[in-house]
């Protein structure tokens, strides 16, 4: 049981980092300095959420 709780906490951390990166990418993308930054941020967020879900579902 302890390992599943650990997996969920790791997953939440990965998801939080992904959302933070996406928010930063969107913010930077809106300043017109880096037009592709919003897209990169969103792709990184989707990847982090995917990794987070896989980590939460992992059975050890």
Order of alpha helices (4+ residues) and beta strands (2+ residues): alpha-alpha
